[in-house]
């Protein structure tokens, strides 16, 4: 855990996958062709607290979904890349835009499509119910499942490692 906290202390950007990380991976498709996803409100609050502490948040997802755009807008997340079947080029574009080293980036994934990024960043994280390949390439694994508080765990880990958790919680105490 000490090595994970050291890596987490250096993070300036955390990037999340959506399906299986910010959601439980279930896709609800209505007869009208609309797609529905369920997001965890605790994850959202953690993401807001992390942003207030100065850590940037990005989203890179293989699917295109209007509901993802709406949810990220509601959380104030500006770096949203949808329709990225090959996610690493999007990450490198964001990295260049923000002027960061790979050691300053964390990525949270759940499946084999996430492996190129997980192998590239300074802190790779898999959710508890991730595919075994994602778990084997992770520096840290959440105890919560995707869409069930895993993103909040990541945010709390980064806040704690950077000495900002108490400050983030003060406004609520």
Phi, psi and omega in degrees: 000329180300317180295321178297315179296323177296316177296317182295329180296335183269357188284130176246344180217130171240132181245133180248139163286167180256288185293119182095350178241298177275345172234173178277005178094350179285135176249121177262119179244120181276164177300336179278001179086357180281148180254139180235142178225150177251125178251151181269125182294329177294322175301315181299317179295318177300320180294321177295316179297318181296318178297319179298334180281352178107358178274130177283149176236137176232159177233129172228119184223147181285333183267159171252129182208126178297323181295327176295316178301317179295315181296317181292324176298318180295335179266358180075023180271119186266335185264087184238119179242109179252161179070031184255084179295323172256103191279335186299317178301322177296318179298315181295325176297314179294319178302314180295317180302320182268353179066045184249156171272158181299331180293345181264008184241137172245150177225139179242118182225180183215356185211178186296334177295343181270350186300317179303318178289317182301326180282344185266324189278167180286330180222108178258134184232137174245144174285159187305324183258026179292163173300148184302328178292320177295318178298319182291341179257006182269142170283332183212146180236129180290157175274342178267154178280162176302136181075003184234033177106002180296318180295324178296319177301317180297313180299315179297320178300312181294318178299316180295313183297331181263007177073023184246003184294314180300316179297318180297326183276340185306319184295345181256354182258000000 
